[in-house]
Amino acid sequence: MAVELSRRLATENVPATGVEQVVEADAAECLALARRMKLPEVRALWCRFRLVPLGAGVVRAEGWLRARAVRECVVSLELFEAETEEHFAVRFVPAGTESENEDPDSEDELAYAAGEIDLGEAAVEQFALALDPWPRKPGAALPAAAADPEEGPFAALARRNLPH
């Protein structure tokens, strides 16, 4: 699988005291990410990671993500620029050692192989999770007919007083 934004780091290069790493997408990577995520445009993606080894090959990552993308408003269908800022924490675990923990409040686990974690792909996944699924341009309002149930598409049926 081709990864649009790959920044590999060997887990053996994460010192016991931890390390910070920054991932920033270049113009070509932003273009590829927009295609992958079906967005009109990704203008910037930046993420700072604080990595700390926890033992047994597990590395905890705390991340701070900032991104700018062009989105399509679900109300007006107009394009607009939206900023995303997200703080997150994940755990990189060796493939095959993922836990069965289904607690929605626990940190997500990202499996890795061959002793390398991919901070770029982790940043992209967090960006995808942080995107608003119903983007609305600031100031966009529903048309008056859609906002008023007395005038909506089912108003005529409601007036018929059908028996329940």
Backbone torsions as a table, in degrees:
resi	resn	phi	psi	omega
1	MET	NA	127.8	177.7
2	ALA	-78.5	132.3	179.2
3	VAL	-107.6	128.1	-175.7
4	GLU	-70.2	-30.7	-177.3
5	LEU	-135.8	95.7	-176.7
6	SER	-114.7	126.2	174.6
7	ARG	-135.7	91.9	-176.2
8	ARG	-82.6	143.8	178.5
9	LEU	-140.0	125.7	176.4
10	ALA	-69.2	131.9	-178.7
11	THR	-62.8	-26.0	178.2
12	GLU	-68.5	-15.0	178.2
13	ASN	-91.1	6.8	176.4
14	VAL	-97.3	107.4	-177.4
15	PRO	-68.8	160.1	-179.1
16	ALA	-57.7	-28.8	-179.9
17	THR	-82.1	-7.7	-179.7
18	GLY	94.6	170.7	-178.8
19	VAL	-155.3	152.2	174.1
20	GLU	-107.4	141.5	177.9
21	GLN	-135.5	143.4	177.1
22	VAL	-117.1	135.9	176.1
23	VAL	-117.3	128.8	176.9
24	GLU	-137.1	128.6	-179.4
25	ALA	-78.9	138.0	173.9
26	ASP	-87.5	179.6	-174.8
27	ALA	-60.4	-42.7	-179.5
28	ALA	-66.4	-38.9	178.4
29	GLU	-67.2	-38.3	176.8
30	CYS	-62.3	-41.6	178.1
31	LEU	-62.0	-45.6	179.4
32	ALA	-65.1	-37.7	178.0
33	LEU	-65.7	-39.3	178.1
34	ALA	-60.6	-42.4	177.9
35	ARG	-63.0	-47.5	-178.6
36	ARG	-60.6	-42.0	-174.6
37	MET	-91.3	1.9	179.9
38	LYS	55.6	45.6	175.8
39	LEU	-108.3	147.8	177.2
40	PRO	-56.6	-37.6	-178.8
41	GLU	-165.4	140.9	167.3
42	VAL	-111.4	118.1	-175.9
43	ARG	-93.1	-28.7	-180.0
44	ALA	-161.7	146.3	173.6
45	LEU	-146.9	123.3	-177.4
46	TRP	-139.1	137.3	179.2
47	CYS	-146.8	132.5	174.7
48	ARG	-107.3	130.4	179.4
49	PHE	-112.9	141.2	168.1
50	ARG	-113.9	113.1	-174.2
51	LEU	-107.8	134.4	178.7
52	VAL	-138.0	125.6	177.5
53	PRO	-73.2	139.6	-180.0
54	LEU	-109.4	-3.4	-178.6
55	GLY	101.7	159.5	179.7
56	ALA	56.7	30.3	177.8
57	GLY	82.6	-0.2	-179.2
58	VAL	-86.1	133.0	177.6
59	VAL	-125.4	123.6	176.2
60	ARG	-88.6	135.9	179.1
61	ALA	-124.9	125.6	170.9
62	GLU	-105.0	132.0	-174.8
63	GLY	-129.5	151.5	175.2
64	TRP	-127.0	114.5	-173.4
65	LEU	-111.3	138.1	170.9
66	ARG	-133.9	135.9	179.5
67	ALA	-149.4	154.3	173.0
68	ARG	-128.8	131.2	179.8
69	ALA	-142.3	155.2	173.4
70	VAL	-91.0	129.3	-178.0
71	ARG	-120.6	163.4	175.7
72	GLU	-107.0	123.7	-178.3
73	CYS	-65.6	131.1	-179.9
74	VAL	-73.4	-14.2	-180.0
75	VAL	-93.6	-53.0	-172.9
76	SER	-102.2	-12.1	-175.2
77	LEU	65.8	12.3	176.3
78	GLU	-79.6	149.2	175.0
79	LEU	-83.7	144.0	177.7
80	PHE	-153.8	156.3	178.6
81	GLU	-87.7	132.7	178.9
82	ALA	-124.1	139.4	176.8
83	GLU	-103.3	143.6	178.4
84	THR	-123.9	130.1	172.9
85	GLU	-130.5	132.7	-175.0
86	GLU	-146.8	137.8	171.5
87	HIS	-111.7	134.0	-175.7
88	PHE	-148.6	167.2	173.6
89	ALA	-140.2	135.2	177.3
90	VAL	-137.3	165.2	175.5
91	ARG	-122.5	126.2	173.0
92	PHE	-87.0	127.4	-178.6
93	VAL	-128.3	147.0	176.5
94	PRO	-58.9	138.7	179.7
95	ALA	-53.3	135.5	179.7
96	GLY	93.0	-6.4	-179.9
97	THR	-111.6	13.3	-179.4
98	GLU	-61.2	143.5	-179.9
99	SER	-82.0	163.3	177.5
100	GLU	-94.6	11.2	-177.3
101	ASN	-62.6	121.8	179.8
102	GLU	-105.3	13.9	179.1
103	ASP	-67.6	117.1	-177.7
104	PRO	-65.1	-16.6	179.6
105	ASP	-90.5	-6.6	179.7
106	SER	-78.8	159.3	-179.9
107	GLU	-67.8	140.4	175.9
108	ASP	-65.6	149.5	176.6
109	GLU	-111.7	133.4	177.1
110	LEU	-116.5	117.3	-178.0
111	ALA	-76.7	145.0	175.8
112	TYR	-134.4	160.9	179.7
113	ALA	-132.2	164.7	175.4
114	ALA	58.1	26.3	175.1
115	GLY	71.7	14.4	-179.0
116	GLU	-127.1	133.0	172.6
117	ILE	-100.6	150.8	-179.9
118	ASP	-112.2	99.6	-178.6
119	LEU	-68.8	-31.2	178.4
120	GLY	-63.4	-49.6	179.9
121	GLU	-65.0	-36.6	177.1
122	ALA	-61.9	-41.4	178.3
123	ALA	-63.9	-41.8	179.8
124	VAL	-63.4	-43.7	179.7
125	GLU	-61.9	-41.5	178.9
126	GLN	-67.3	-36.7	175.7
127	PHE	-61.7	-46.2	179.9
128	ALA	-60.5	-40.8	179.2
129	LEU	-68.0	-30.7	-176.7
130	ALA	-83.5	-15.1	-178.1
131	LEU	-65.0	137.2	176.2
132	ASP	-68.2	121.4	-179.2
133	PRO	-70.3	-16.5	179.7
134	TRP	-128.1	69.4	-175.4
135	PRO	-66.6	134.5	179.7
136	ARG	-127.3	125.1	177.8
137	LYS	-61.8	137.3	178.1
138	PRO	-53.7	131.4	179.7
139	GLY	88.3	-10.2	-179.9
140	ALA	-70.5	132.0	-179.1
141	ALA	-127.0	148.9	176.7
142	LEU	-65.0	145.5	175.4
143	PRO	-57.7	150.3	-176.1
144	ALA	-55.7	-40.5	-179.2
145	ALA	-63.0	-37.2	-179.1
146	ALA	-73.2	-29.0	-178.9
147	ALA	-81.0	-22.5	-177.0
148	ASP	-101.8	109.1	-178.0
149	PRO	-63.7	-21.1	178.2
150	GLU	-71.0	-18.5	-177.6
151	GLU	-118.3	4.8	-177.3
152	GLY	-72.4	-179.6	-175.8
153	PRO	-65.7	-19.5	-179.4
154	PHE	-104.8	8.7	-177.8
155	ALA	-61.7	-41.0	-179.9
156	ALA	-63.1	-39.6	178.0
157	LEU	-66.0	-40.2	-179.8
158	ALA	-63.0	-34.8	-178.0
159	ARG	-74.1	-15.9	-176.0
160	ARG	-76.1	-11.9	179.3
161	ASN	50.2	54.2	178.9
162	LEU	-69.7	144.6	178.5
163	PRO	-65.9	148.5	-178.0
164	HIS	-85.0	NA	NA
